[in-house]
Amino acid sequence: MPLVTKRLRDPDVNPCLSESDASTRCMDENNYDREMCTTCFLKYKNCRKFWNAIMMERRRNGVKPPMPTAAEREKILGAMGKMPY
């Protein structure tokens, strides 16, 4: 597997891995009819927006690494009580 693909499949690097997989699975199941997968695409887009905002805030505050690890993300989502996207 190429290095780029490995990085995208790493849950510590890609916070929206499950949303990405759901979008791909939806496209496969619906013969690549994009209209059938609109909800999956919106979830993925909102996920990326949410974690990008978190990453930008952490960069502004000087927190390293800018993207929280998978364990930190679980704590953040747990503190919110529900999925924000």
Secondary structure, DSSP 4 states (H G I P E B T S, - for coil): --HHHHHHH-TTT-TTHHHHHHHHHHHHHTTT-GGGGHHHHHHHHHHHHHHHHHHHHHHHTT-SSSSPPHHHHHHHHHHHSS---
